[in-house]
Amino acid sequence: MRRYTVLLYPEAEGGYSVVVPAFGWLATQGSTVEEALAMARDVIEVATRGLLEDGDDVPEPDGDVLPMVAAAAVAEPAALSA
């Protein structure tokens, strides 16, 4: 089984956007976390099939090492004067 990192972003109007960095920021979405992950699996499978059919390389899986994700707070930039 191949394992890829997916990033889920909660949307203000509800649901989640999902991106798959290994596939050039392939994206999908879902109404719940579970649905978003299922959609991610589907889009990865479709993309993989397309790459193989075209004779292109499939991105290497991430393996068992999961990335750490954190938010970094930064100060608002000063307004530029003309």
ZIRAKA-V111923 format. One record per residue. PHI is phi in whole degrees, -180 to 180 (none if undefined). Layout:
phi = <PHI,PHI>
//
This chain:
phi = <none,-92,-126,-119,-73,-125,-111,-106,-120,-63,-98,-57,-86,110,83,-139,-92,-130,-124,-121,-56,-63,-104,68,65,-52,-132,-157,-156,-158,-75,-127,-59,-61,-67,-62,-68,-64,-65,-62,-60,-62,-68,-65,-63,-65,-63,-61,-59,-63,-62,-64,-63,-85,77,-93,-75,-92,-55,-67,-70,-78,77,-93,-90,-95,-73,-96,-123,-145,-102,-114,-84,-130,-69,-63,-68,-68,-65,-80,-90,-79>
//
